[in-house]
């Protein structure tokens, strides 16, 4: 584990008050933990911009399985990207609608391409790519 380093941060009293409210709302034990999370979030966003990074994420889809040919199309797209799909979970929400979540790990560009293809498919009601990190660069 790396050594902890203390440093100072200057900001207006108004901004600090708003930050303290955020710290309390989210249940952080202290400002330091909240600042660490903000820094990690910025670093994860930077990872997703890097062409040579390996990242992780989820693609969540809500779709109407009664849409003709939809499940076959979704499966076909997923097979083209089998090398980055780690796992999928499929849930029947009601008699028409399904929720499917794909866990992906690979290059940011490939994950975004997969998400775009799935989300833009006719019959997908809503879709979202959630970006995160493999954690290897956040220590």
N, C-alpha and C positions, 0 to 999 in steps of 0.2 A: 504494500500500500504506500502511496506517495505521502510525503510530508505535508502537513497543513500549513498554509501561509496566511497570515493576517494582512489585510490591506484596508485602507479607508476609502469611503465613497462619499462624495459631496453631492447634495441635491437640495432643492428648495424644500422648505418646511411643508408646503402644500403637497408636493409630490411624495414626500416621506409619509405624510399622514395617509394619503391614498394607498401607498404601498403597505403601510401597517394594517390598514383595513383589509387589504387583499390577503395578507399573511394570516390574519385572524379568521377571515371567511373560509379560507382553504384549510385551516387547521395546522399550519406549519408550527413547529415548536419554537422557531426563532427566525429572524431575518436572514441569517446566513444560509439556512436550508432553502429558503425561498429563492435567494439569489443564485444558489447553486443550480436549482431547477431551471431558472431563467437562462442561465449560461448554457446548460446542457441542451435546452430547447433550441437556442441559436446555433449551437454546434451541430445538432442533428439536421437542422434546416440547411446548413452549409454542406453536410455530407450528401444530401439529396441533390445538390447542385454539381457535385463532383462526378465526372464520368468514370473515374477509376475506383470508386468506392463500392463496397458491398453493403447493402442496406436491407432492412426488414420492414414489413408493413402488412396491412390487411386491406382487402378489397371486400366491401360489403354490398350486396345486391338485394333488392326487393323486386320480385317479378311475379307476373301472373303466369302460372304454368299452363293455363289454357290457351295462351297465345300459340298459334300454329307454328310448329317447328322451332320454337324458342329453346327448349331444353337441349335439343340436338345441336343448335348453333352454339350455345354456351359451352357445351361439352367439347365441341370441335375446337373452339378457341382455346379452351383450357389445355387440350392435348398439344396444341402448338407451343404452349409455354410450360410444358410439364417440368422442365428443368429448373424453373424458379418457384413452382408451387410446392410448398412444404406440406400443406394439409388443407382440407376443405371441410366445412360443416354445413349441412343442409337441414333446415327446419321448416316444417309445414305450419304456417301461421294461421291459416283457415282453409276453407275448401277451395280457394283460388290462389292465394298468395303464398310465396315461399321466400324465405330469407336464406341467403347463401353467403358464407364468409370464407374467403380464401386467405391463407397465411402465405406470404411470399417472402423470398430472400434472394437477392441478386442485385444486378445493376439498377440504378434509379431509372434509367431510360427504359429498360425492359419492363420493369414493374409498372411504370406509367403507361407504356404502350398496351400492356395487357389490360390494365384498368380502363383505359379509353375504349378499347374494343368491346369489352364486356358491358360497360355502362351505356354505350351508344347503341346497343342492340335493341331492335324493336321489341317491345314487350317488357323491357326492364323499366320499372316504375321509378326507382331511385337507386343510385349507386354512389359509393364514396370510397376513395383511396385514403387511407390513414397512414401517414409516414412516420417511421421511427428509425432506430438505429440497431445495429447488432450489439451495440454496447462496447465493442472492443476499443474504441477510441475515446471513451468518456471517463476514463479513470482519473 
